[in-house]
Amino acid sequence: MPNRLVCFYSAPGNGSDGRLALVDASNFVIQATPAYVLSSKQEAPSQLVAGAAGQVALRFGATSWQSPATALWLFSSAMLQ
């Protein structure tokens, strides 16, 4: 199983897309940049949360892990496995 990292690649503006970077942890080469789209009223995600194999969650509206999130989007992709 490949050793990969996931991080924010580009932050979205209002109504535009943001990208995640899927990075090979052994050489730090970007393998893929899956996109997500926000509505004009949605703030940018504040945190990536690890999930099961092939999943990551985008947490919205909370800048601290102690604060409740206003939304949590589950992002699934075969590339994340």
Secondary structure, 3 states (H helix, E strand, C coil): CCCEEEEEEECCCCCCEEEEEEEECCCCCEEECCEEECCCCCCCCCEEEECCCCEEEEEECCCCCCCCCCEEEEEECHHHC
